Amino acid sequence: MNDSIRADSYGELLRYWRKFRGINQAELALECDTSSRHLSCLETERAQPSRHLLLRLCAALDIPLRARNSILISAGYAPLYHETGLSDPEMAQARELLVNILKTNEPYPTMLLDGNMDIVMRNPYFDLLFHIFSDRPEMLQEDHPNLLLLLFRPGGFRDSITNLGYVYQVMVERARRSLLTGAPGNRLREVLREIAPLAPEDMPGQEPALAQIIMPLSLSRNGLELELSTTSATLGSNLNITLQELFIETAYPLGEASASTYEQICANAGNQ
C-alpha cells in the first residue's frame, strides 16, 4: 500500500482502490446501487457507510481481503476475513491440497510463495535446480527462504541467469505490485531494499507487462544450458487471507534442447 495512504481512513482507502482500478465515481456508484454524491461523501468521510455498502464497494473494486479488513476496521466494523497459519488444524485440507499440487507437478520445480515472496513449501526438484545453478545451496536451509534473495543475492541463482536484467525487472515490478495490494508487514520492503543495490547494469529499456504471468528464465553453468518458462498461479480464495495471498510457481523446460537437458539432470540426480 502507498505509504501516503492512511490505513485508518476508509475514505482514503476506497478512493485509492477506485483510482487503482481505473474506475470513476459514477461507474462505481452505478454498479453498487448508490449515488455519486454519496460515494463522494464516503471518500471524504462526510458520511458513515453501512457495512453492507462497504462490502459491495470492496467486491466491485476487487480489493484484496487484507485491505478489505482494514477498510471495515477503519469504518468501525469488525473484520470479516481470517488469516490463519498453514500449520493450523483448520487448514489441514488446504495444506493437503497444496502438498498434492507440489507432488503432481514433479518432476518440474514448483514452490509455494506467500505475499512476501517467501517460499512456504517446495518440491525436491526446486532444490535440485538450485543446487546445480548456485554456489551456496545452504541458502535453502533458511526458514522460509525468500525467492527474490535466492535469485539476486551473490551465491544464489544470480551468476547463472543469462537474462538477469529482464528477470530482475519483472520480479521487482511484481514485488512492488504485491506491496500495492497489501503485502503483510515490512518483510517485502526490507527485501526490496536489500536487492536494490544488486540491480544489474543491463536492465531492459522497456517496462515489463504488469500482468506478467509467464516469465522466461535462462540458466547457464558448467556447460549446462537451460531455458525455462516460469508460470505463476493463485488459489483465488474469497474468504481466507492466507490462501488468497499464496502463489504457486512452476518452471518448465522451454524447447526440445532444454527438455532433454532437464531430463538428463533428473536422471543423474536419480542415480546418485
Protein Blocks (a to p, Z undefined) as FASTA:
>chain_A
ZZklcfklmklmmmmmmmmnopafklmmmmnopafklmmmmmnopaccdfklmmmmmmmn
opafklmmmmmmmnopacfbdcddfkbmklmmmmmmmmmmmmmmpccdcddddfkopafb
dcfklmmmmmmmccblmlmmpghiafklmmmgghilmlmmmklmmmmmmmmmmmmmmmmn
opahjklmmmmmmmmmmpcfklcfbdcdfklfbdcddddeehiacddddddddehiakbm
klmmpccdddddedjklmmmmmmmmmmmmmZZ
